[in-house]
């Protein structure tokens, strides 16, 4: 898959998650124009809405590495685990850099990860971690830490990368900084849109109690040329609209 196609698929996935959590998205068809236009253009009876999608990461979140292959492996391991009849569980993995993940070894490694979870992760409501001595026995898996907790359902079960340290909450300065970074994109649009939206997708860096947004973020007005700005907290599966001055 080339880089352009991969980026388009990522944007489509982000927009789908935004749609599922935000009731403000009007019905209508949409398309994905090429740069420098917005990531998504939504056609509505009132005109075209340009939507810019931006993933943000709370302060302290580790840099992702081999992200797409990690995600594919985790999804496959979760599928194996569920197919084998186990109860819902959430898993957070902190990857090491060696050995590198390869598509050719994805299936056997996913099976190994599934077996590791079955044998060493007894779901509990509080976050627990697998002992490092246990992880050392799975030498082919590039897993530095593995945490787990019970999930109320498979819809709520999250198998994902996560750094195992507490992350600072997202505050007003951080949000305004992200808004200012997006201003340059809006200035390059060639087409005229009836409305411009910015969607900030906040990745949680671990369990849902981490990577939270401070309440003060919802009480102030931010500066932005986007008419509407939404903050989607993926770890909490919530979406709220920020106030714009």
C-alpha positions in Angstrom: 0.0 0.0 0.0 1.5 3.4 -1.0 1.8 6.2 1.5 -1.0 8.3 -0.1 -3.5 5.5 0.0 -2.5 4.6 3.6 -3.1 8.2 4.6 -6.5 8.4 3.0 -7.6 5.2 4.7 -6.4 6.6 8.1 -8.4 9.7 7.5 -11.5 7.7 6.6 -11.1 5.7 9.8 -10.7 8.8 11.8 -13.8 10.4 10.2 -15.8 7.3 10.9 -14.9 7.3 14.6 -15.8 11.0 14.7 -19.2 10.3 13.0 -20.0 7.5 15.5 -19.4 9.8 18.5 -20.7 13.2 17.3 -24.4 13.9 16.8 -23.6 17.3 15.2 -22.4 15.6 11.9 -25.2 16.2 9.4 -26.2 13.5 7.0 -24.9 13.7 3.5 -22.3 12.3 1.1 -18.6 13.1 1.5 -15.4 12.8 -0.4 -11.7 13.0 0.2 -10.0 15.7 -1.9 -6.3 15.9 -2.5 -4.1 18.4 -0.6 -4.1 21.3 0.2 -7.9 20.9 0.7 -9.4 19.6 4.0 -9.2 15.8 4.7 -13.0 15.4 4.3 -15.5 17.5 2.5 -19.1 16.8 3.6 -21.9 17.8 1.2 -25.0 19.2 3.0 -28.1 21.1 1.8 -26.5 24.2 3.4 -23.2 23.8 1.5 -19.9 22.0 1.7 -18.3 21.5 5.1 -14.5 21.2 5.1 -13.3 18.9 7.9 -9.7 18.8 9.0 -8.8 15.7 11.1 -5.8 15.8 13.4 -4.6 13.2 15.9 -3.1 14.6 19.0 -1.3 12.7 21.8 -1.3 13.7 25.5 2.0 15.0 26.9 4.3 12.1 27.8 2.9 9.6 25.3 5.7 7.7 23.7 6.5 8.0 20.0 4.8 5.3 18.0 7.1 3.0 16.1 6.0 0.5 13.4 2.5 1.7 14.2 0.5 0.1 11.5 2.1 -3.4 11.9 1.6 -3.1 15.7 -2.0 -2.3 15.2 -2.5 -5.2 12.7 -0.9 -7.7 15.1 -3.0 -6.5 18.1 -6.2 -6.7 16.1 -5.4 -10.3 15.0 -4.4 -11.4 18.5 -7.7 -10.0 19.8 -9.6 -11.8 17.1 -7.9 -15.1 18.1 -8.6 -14.5 21.8 -12.3 -13.8 21.2 -12.7 -16.7 18.8 -11.4 -19.0 21.4 -14.3 -18.1 23.8 -12.5 -16.0 26.4 -14.2 -13.2 28.4 -13.7 -9.6 27.2 -10.4 -8.0 28.3 -8.5 -4.8 27.5 -4.8 -5.0 26.7 -2.1 -2.3 26.6 1.3 -3.1 25.1 4.5 -1.1 25.3 6.6 -2.3 22.4 10.3 -2.7 22.3 12.3 -2.1 19.1 13.7 -5.7 18.8 12.9 -8.0 17.2 11.3 -5.9 14.4 7.7 -6.7 13.5 7.2 -8.1 10.0 4.0 -8.9 8.0 5.4 -12.4 7.3 5.5 -13.1 11.1 2.2 -11.4 12.0 0.1 -14.5 12.3 2.4 -16.6 14.5 3.2 -13.6 16.7 -0.5 -12.8 17.1 -1.0 -16.4 18.2 1.8 -16.1 20.7 0.4 -12.9 22.1 -3.0 -14.5 22.4 -1.5 -17.4 24.3 0.4 -15.1 26.6 -2.8 -13.3 27.5 -4.7 -16.5 28.0 -2.0 -17.9 30.3 -1.0 -14.9 32.3 -3.8 -12.3 32.2 -6.7 -12.9 34.6 -9.1 -10.0 34.0 -9.5 -7.7 37.0 -11.1 -4.3 37.3 -7.8 -2.6 38.3 -4.9 -2.4 35.8 -2.4 -5.1 36.3 0.9 -5.8 34.5 2.5 -9.1 33.4 5.7 -9.8 35.2 8.8 -9.1 33.1 10.2 -12.6 33.8 7.1 -14.0 32.0 7.6 -11.6 29.0 11.2 -12.7 28.8 10.1 -16.2 27.9 8.4 -14.9 24.8 11.6 -13.8 23.1 10.1 -13.5 19.6 7.5 -10.9 20.8 8.9 -7.3 21.0 6.9 -6.5 24.2 8.6 -4.5 26.9 5.5 -4.2 29.1 1.9 -5.6 29.0 -0.9 -4.4 31.1 -4.5 -5.7 31.3 -7.9 -5.0 32.8 -11.4 -6.5 32.5 -13.7 -5.0 29.9 -17.5 -4.8 30.3 -18.1 -6.0 26.7 -16.2 -6.8 23.5 -17.3 -3.4 22.2 -15.4 -1.8 25.0 -12.4 -4.1 24.9 -9.3 -2.2 23.8 -6.2 -3.9 22.5 -3.7 -1.2 21.7 -0.3 0.3 22.2 0.2 2.2 25.4 3.0 3.7 27.4 3.1 2.6 31.0 3.4 5.9 32.8 0.8 8.4 33.8 0.2 11.1 31.3 -0.4 14.8 32.0 -4.0 15.8 31.3 -4.7 17.9 28.2 -5.0 21.6 29.3 -5.8 24.9 27.7 -2.2 25.8 26.5 -1.9 22.4 24.8 -5.2 22.7 23.0 -4.5 26.3 21.9 -1.1 25.2 20.6 -2.7 22.4 18.5 -5.3 24.9 17.1 -2.5 27.3 16.1 -0.6 24.6 14.3 -3.7 23.9 12.1 -4.2 27.5 11.1 -1.6 27.2 8.3 -3.5 24.3 6.7 -6.7 26.4 6.6 -4.8 29.3 4.9 -3.8 27.0 2.0 -7.3 25.9 1.0 -8.1 26.9 -2.5 -11.9 26.1 -2.5 -14.4 28.1 -0.5 -16.5 26.2 2.1 -19.7 27.1 3.8 -18.1 26.0 7.1 -14.7 24.8 8.3 -14.5 22.2 11.1 -11.4 21.0 12.9 -11.6 17.6 14.7 -8.9 16.9 17.3 -8.7 13.1 18.0 -7.1 12.6 21.4 -5.4 9.3 21.8 -5.4 7.8 25.3 -2.0 6.5 26.2 -3.2 3.7 28.3 -6.3 2.9 30.5 -9.2 5.3 30.3 -8.1 7.1 33.5 -5.0 8.4 31.7 -4.7 11.0 29.0 -7.7 12.9 30.4 -8.8 16.4 29.4 -9.0 19.0 32.2 -12.5 20.4 32.8 -11.2 24.0 32.2 -10.8 23.2 28.5 -14.6 23.2 28.2 -15.1 26.6 29.9 -12.9 28.9 27.9 -13.1 30.3 24.3 -10.2 29.4 22.0 -8.8 31.4 19.1 -9.3 29.7 15.7 -10.3 30.4 12.1 -12.3 27.2 12.1 -15.9 27.8 12.8 -16.4 24.7 14.8 -13.7 22.7 16.7 -14.4 19.2 18.2 -12.4 17.3 20.7 -12.8 13.5 20.5 -11.5 11.5 23.4 -11.0 8.1 21.9 -10.1 6.4 25.1 -13.4 7.6 26.7 -15.4 7.3 23.5 -16.7 10.9 23.9 -16.9 14.0 21.7 -17.4 17.6 22.7 -17.4 20.9 21.0 -14.9 23.6 22.1 -15.9 27.2 22.4 -14.4 29.5 19.7 -14.0 33.2 20.3 
